[in-house]
Amino acid sequence: MNICVMGAGAWGTAMAVHLDRCGHTVTLVPRRFEQAMELSSSRRNADYLPEIDLRNSIQIGCELPPVLLEAEVIFCASPMAGVRDWGQRLRDAVAKREARSLRACVSLTKGLEPETLRLPTECLREFLPGLVHAALSGPTNALEVAKGKPTAMVLAGEKNREMESLQEALNGPSLRIYASDDRKGVELGACLKNVYAAAAGCCDGLGLGDNAKAALLTRALAEMVRIGRALGARAETFYGLSGFGDLVATANGGWSRNRTFGERIGRGQSAEELLANRKTVVESHRTAEAFHRLCREKNITAPILTEMYRIFHENKDPREALRDLMERDLKAEHSRAG
């Protein structure tokens, strides 16, 4: 396949490396022209994945239109805040017949658009209604994927021949791809787990111990299921790779930006202080705000998410948030209903 990866952060770069290893024609397109020039000359992503050398077979695109002339599949590896900009650029290219071979768009983005409360594929479909749209998610440390360490992910979209073709194309010796037709559930799990990973980081920062963290993650999964079902997703999706799997990895991995973000807040730093002058994006901060609003509109009970919103956006003390969670009314445990 001829594939264009839009966005050259750690995850976009890692996916380009994997797709190139699978034998596809791959072009990596950074958002900034300066980054494209640097990648072309150094063959290394110094800002986001400095440990990995980019093979010469991976092309670096400085501008999107020339890349799209032969591209069959687009991978959107942008933070949620950049998806709409990429979508507009793609729509313009399609309108000018600069993307004649495009068949599918795969989202690697994990987030919820704050203004519209839309998921990534919903935003991209607005600009590219004629393509097959899918979401790829799961427990993935970008560096491990780039190094070819064993990984499993789920590709979610409508069941059709194009999806089967994509699953086969993405699958490789080090990356096993499962299929799902619950795209909404996969995308909801992918963005919600960032908030709960930050909550787990708060536990670490506060020094609360393994018991507290295990209890938190158990109730976080139940909360993810409750929110997902209320929004039209299937409960079982959240027990899979994009829900439970991604939650476990992100809540415990030392590489996790969201877990580290929460840990530093637990140690006394403010969200505002931590977000200042960052190069990498911490999706949990915006995601908590978007889901807090969505849960209020839909009357969905989400106590952990609510407390994380208050920690992030109202400067609530994490220890006070913990106390409020512990003092909630007693109830029976329902292992699958939340």
SULTA-V964794 format. One record per pair of residues at least 4 apart in sequence whose C-alpha atoms are under 7 Angstrom apart, sorted by sequence separation. I is the first residue (numbers start at 1). J is the second residue. If there is no record, write none. Layout:
# SULTA-V964794
i:I j:J
i:I j:J
This chain:
# SULTA-V964794
i:8 j:12
i:9 j:13
i:10 j:14
i:11 j:15
i:12 j:16
i:13 j:17
i:14 j:18
i:15 j:19
i:16 j:20
i:17 j:21
i:18 j:22
i:19 j:23
i:20 j:24
i:32 j:36
i:33 j:37
i:34 j:38
i:35 j:39
i:36 j:40
i:37 j:41
i:38 j:42
i:39 j:43
i:45 j:49
i:46 j:50
i:54 j:58
i:64 j:68
i:65 j:69
i:67 j:71
i:78 j:82
i:79 j:83
i:82 j:86
i:83 j:87
i:84 j:88
i:85 j:89
i:86 j:90
i:87 j:91
i:88 j:92
i:89 j:93
i:90 j:94
i:91 j:95
i:92 j:96
i:93 j:97
i:94 j:98
i:113 j:117
i:118 j:122
i:119 j:123
i:120 j:124
i:121 j:125
i:122 j:126
i:124 j:128
i:125 j:129
i:141 j:145
i:142 j:146
i:143 j:147
i:144 j:148
i:145 j:149
i:159 j:163
i:160 j:164
i:161 j:165
i:162 j:166
i:163 j:167
i:164 j:168
i:165 j:169
i:166 j:170
i:167 j:171
i:171 j:175
i:172 j:176
i:182 j:186
i:183 j:187
i:184 j:188
i:185 j:189
i:186 j:190
i:187 j:191
i:188 j:192
i:189 j:193
i:192 j:196
i:193 j:197
i:194 j:198
i:195 j:199
i:196 j:200
i:197 j:201
i:198 j:202
i:199 j:203
i:200 j:204
i:201 j:205
i:202 j:206
i:203 j:207
i:204 j:208
i:208 j:212
i:209 j:213
i:210 j:214
i:211 j:215
i:212 j:216
i:213 j:217
i:214 j:218
i:215 j:219
i:216 j:220
i:217 j:221
i:218 j:222
i:219 j:223
i:220 j:224
i:221 j:225
i:222 j:226
i:223 j:227
i:224 j:228
i:225 j:229
i:226 j:230
i:227 j:231
i:228 j:232
i:229 j:233
i:236 j:240
i:238 j:242
i:239 j:243
i:240 j:244
i:241 j:245
i:242 j:246
i:243 j:247
i:244 j:248
i:245 j:249
i:246 j:250
i:247 j:251
i:248 j:252
i:249 j:253
i:256 j:260
i:257 j:261
i:258 j:262
i:259 j:263
i:260 j:264
i:261 j:265
i:262 j:266
i:263 j:267
i:264 j:268
i:265 j:269
i:269 j:273
i:270 j:274
i:271 j:275
i:272 j:276
i:283 j:287
i:284 j:288
i:285 j:289
i:286 j:290
i:287 j:291
i:288 j:292
i:289 j:293
i:290 j:294
i:291 j:295
i:292 j:296
i:293 j:297
i:294 j:298
i:295 j:299
i:296 j:300
i:302 j:306
i:303 j:307
i:304 j:308
i:305 j:309
i:306 j:310
i:307 j:311
i:308 j:312
i:309 j:313
i:310 j:314
i:311 j:315
i:317 j:321
i:318 j:322
i:319 j:323
i:320 j:324
i:321 j:325
i:322 j:326
i:323 j:327
i:324 j:328
i:334 j:338
i:7 j:12
i:8 j:13
i:19 j:24
i:20 j:25
i:30 j:35
i:39 j:44
i:45 j:50
i:78 j:83
i:93 j:98
i:94 j:99
i:112 j:117
i:113 j:118
i:118 j:123
i:140 j:145
i:144 j:149
i:171 j:176
i:203 j:208
i:228 j:233
i:229 j:234
i:238 j:243
i:239 j:244
i:240 j:245
i:241 j:246
i:264 j:269
i:265 j:270
i:295 j:300
i:310 j:315
i:311 j:316
i:316 j:321
i:20 j:26
i:30 j:36
i:39 j:45
i:44 j:50
i:61 j:67
i:93 j:99
i:112 j:118
i:113 j:119
i:145 j:151
i:157 j:163
i:171 j:177
i:228 j:234
i:229 j:235
i:237 j:243
i:238 j:244
i:250 j:256
i:265 j:271
i:310 j:316
i:311 j:317
i:5 j:12
i:19 j:26
i:112 j:119
i:170 j:177
i:228 j:235
i:311 j:318
i:44 j:52
i:111 j:119
i:112 j:120
i:125 j:133
i:251 j:259
i:44 j:53
i:111 j:120
i:250 j:259
i:16 j:26
i:43 j:53
i:44 j:54
i:167 j:177
i:203 j:213
i:225 j:235
i:5 j:16
i:43 j:54
i:109 j:120
i:140 j:151
i:16 j:28
i:121 j:133
i:155 j:167
i:107 j:120
i:121 j:134
i:200 j:213
i:225 j:238
i:292 j:305
i:107 j:121
i:121 j:135
i:138 j:152
i:139 j:153
i:292 j:306
i:307 j:321
i:138 j:153
i:137 j:153
i:138 j:154
i:136 j:153
i:137 j:154
i:288 j:305
i:292 j:309
i:136 j:154
i:137 j:155
i:136 j:155
i:8 j:28
i:40 j:60
i:135 j:155
i:136 j:156
i:288 j:308
i:289 j:309
i:8 j:29
i:134 j:155
i:135 j:156
i:288 j:309
i:2 j:24
i:3 j:25
i:4 j:26
i:5 j:27
i:6 j:28
i:7 j:29
i:8 j:30
i:134 j:156
i:135 j:157
i:155 j:177
i:159 j:181
i:1 j:24
i:2 j:25
i:3 j:26
i:4 j:27
i:5 j:28
i:6 j:29
i:7 j:30
i:134 j:157
i:151 j:174
i:152 j:175
i:153 j:176
i:154 j:177
i:155 j:178
i:156 j:179
i:157 j:180
i:158 j:181
i:221 j:244
i:1 j:25
i:2 j:26
i:3 j:27
i:4 j:28
i:5 j:29
i:6 j:30
i:7 j:31
i:36 j:60
i:133 j:157
i:150 j:174
i:151 j:175
i:152 j:176
i:153 j:177
i:154 j:178
i:155 j:179
i:156 j:180
i:157 j:181
i:196 j:220
i:258 j:282
i:36 j:61
i:149 j:174
i:150 j:175
i:151 j:176
i:152 j:177
i:153 j:178
i:154 j:179
i:155 j:180
i:156 j:181
i:157 j:182
i:257 j:282
i:36 j:62
i:105 j:131
i:148 j:174
i:154 j:180
i:156 j:182
i:157 j:183
i:258 j:284
i:104 j:131
i:105 j:132
i:106 j:133
i:107 j:134
i:108 j:135
i:156 j:183
i:285 j:312
i:65 j:93
i:103 j:131
i:104 j:132
i:105 j:133
i:106 j:134
i:107 j:135
i:108 j:136
i:33 j:62
i:69 j:98
i:70 j:99
i:72 j:101
i:73 j:102
i:80 j:109
i:103 j:132
i:104 j:133
i:105 j:134
i:106 j:135
i:107 j:136
i:108 j:137
i:68 j:98
i:69 j:99
i:71 j:101
i:72 j:102
i:73 j:103
i:74 j:104
i:75 j:105
i:76 j:106
i:77 j:107
i:79 j:109
i:80 j:110
i:106 j:136
i:156 j:186
i:27 j:58
i:28 j:59
i:29 j:60
i:68 j:99
i:69 j:100
i:70 j:101
i:71 j:102
i:72 j:103
i:73 j:104
i:74 j:105
i:75 j:106
i:76 j:107
i:77 j:108
i:78 j:109
i:80 j:111
i:26 j:58
i:27 j:59
i:28 j:60
i:29 j:61
i:72 j:104
i:73 j:105
i:74 j:106
i:75 j:107
i:76 j:108
i:77 j:109
i:80 j:112
i:192 j:224
i:26 j:59
i:27 j:60
i:28 j:61
i:29 j:62
i:65 j:98
i:75 j:108
i:76 j:109
i:80 j:113
i:27 j:61
i:29 j:64
i:189 j:224
i:91 j:127
i:87 j:124
i:91 j:128
i:10 j:48
i:20 j:58
i:9 j:48
i:10 j:49
i:84 j:123
i:88 j:127
i:80 j:120
i:87 j:127
i:188 j:228
i:271 j:312
i:185 j:228
i:135 j:183
i:185 j:233
i:137 j:186
i:184 j:233
i:185 j:234
i:189 j:238
i:193 j:243
i:197 j:247
i:201 j:251
i:182 j:233
i:186 j:237
i:200 j:251
i:135 j:187
i:182 j:234
i:185 j:237
i:190 j:242
i:266 j:318
i:137 j:190
i:185 j:238
i:189 j:242
i:190 j:243
i:193 j:246
i:197 j:250
i:189 j:243
i:193 j:247
i:197 j:251
i:186 j:242
i:201 j:259
i:205 j:263
i:200 j:259
i:201 j:260
i:204 j:263
i:205 j:264
i:198 j:258
i:201 j:261
i:202 j:262
i:206 j:266
i:197 j:258
i:198 j:259
i:201 j:262
i:202 j:263
i:205 j:266
i:206 j:267
i:197 j:259
i:201 j:263
i:205 j:267
i:198 j:261
i:199 j:262
i:202 j:265
i:203 j:266
i:194 j:258
i:198 j:262
i:202 j:266
i:12 j:77
i:11 j:77
i:4 j:71
i:2 j:70
i:3 j:71
i:119 j:187
i:2 j:71
i:3 j:72
i:4 j:73
i:5 j:74
i:6 j:75
i:7 j:76
i:2 j:72
i:3 j:73
i:4 j:74
i:5 j:75
i:6 j:76
i:7 j:77
i:1 j:72
i:2 j:73
i:3 j:74
i:4 j:75
i:5 j:76
i:6 j:77
i:7 j:78
i:5 j:77
i:6 j:78
i:227 j:300
i:110 j:187
i:112 j:191
i:223 j:302
i:110 j:190
i:111 j:191
i:110 j:191
i:220 j:304
i:198 j:284
i:154 j:241
i:153 j:241
i:154 j:242
i:194 j:283
i:195 j:284
i:194 j:284
i:195 j:287
i:195 j:288
i:49 j:143
i:191 j:287
i:139 j:241
i:138 j:241
i:139 j:242
i:138 j:242
i:137 j:242
i:139 j:245
i:138 j:245
i:139 j:246
i:138 j:246
i:199 j:308
i:139 j:249
i:195 j:305
i:226 j:337
i:226 j:338
i:225 j:338
i:222 j:336
i:222 j:337
i:223 j:338
i:222 j:338
i:14 j:142
i:18 j:146
i:14 j:143
i:17 j:146
i:11 j:142
i:14 j:145
i:10 j:142
i:14 j:146
i:22 j:172
i:19 j:170
i:111 j:283
i:117 j:290
i:112 j:287
i:111 j:287
i:114 j:290
i:112 j:290
i:79 j:281
